[in-house]
């Protein structure tokens, strides 16, 4: 059976900023639907919550025949996201999330080993967080440079005090 163009291109080596990789080409996208899932959260501090979310996600379309990784492959992703919520009533909120998803490690379907040890995965997450911090700080610096300089105020002349006679 001849492999489809998508499956062939998926497995071909590609290059991005000097780094070789396989898989979906940078710039392409997927659309998924999520089944009814379970979101759990626990308040840790006044401004910090621990969350967990478990659900099956389903591709919006059909995967090209023979494309993608084999069934049983696993991934470890690290997600940084904005969650924006709006309370509708006592029991309901609308929610949306936008953010970044970083591949930390993977496990091939025919293997029991992850592509990186737990220590290496932790180091990768730390590097990703440092990179995000650097990007945020650079964005802030660029915004400050692009902002018009505040108009200089001429110092007010001191008022003369009148002394009562």
Residue, then its C-alpha position, 0 to 999 in steps of 0.5 A: x500500500x502506497x503511503x499518502x503524501x501527508x504521511x510521507x511529508x510527516x516523517x520527512x526531516x525538516x529544519x527550523x532555525x537550524x534544528x532538524x525535526x519530523x512531524x507536522x510542518x511549522x506553521x500548519x495547524x490542527x483543530x480539535x474537539x474536546x469531549x465533556x471533560x473534568x476540570x478540578x481545581x484546588x486553592x493553594x494561596x489567595x492567588x494560586x490554584x492547582x488544576x487538573x484536567x482530563x478529557x479525550x480530544x478528537x480531531x475535527x477532520x480526518x487524519x490523512x491515511x498513514x499520517x502521524x505517529x503510531x497509536x500508543x505514542x505519548x507526549x509530555x507537553x507544558x502549557x502556559x495559558x491565559x484563562x479568561x472567564x466571565x460569570x454568567x450566573x451562580x453556577x456557570x461561567x464562560x471560559x476561553x484559554x489562549x497560550x503556548x504549548x511546549x513539547x517536553x518529551x515523548x515516548x514512542x509507541x514501541x518503547x517504555x522509555x521517554x525521550x528525556x529523563x525526568x531531570x532533563x524534562x525539568x531542565x527543559x521546562x526551566x529553560x522554556x520558562x526562562x525563554x518566556x520571561x526573556x520574551x516578556x521582558x523584551x516585549x515590555x522594553x520594546x513597548x517602552x521604546x515605541x511609546x511616545x516620550x512624555x511631554x516635559x513639564x516645566x517646573x512650577x515656580x514656587x509660590x510666594x508666601x504672604x505673611x500676615x501683618 
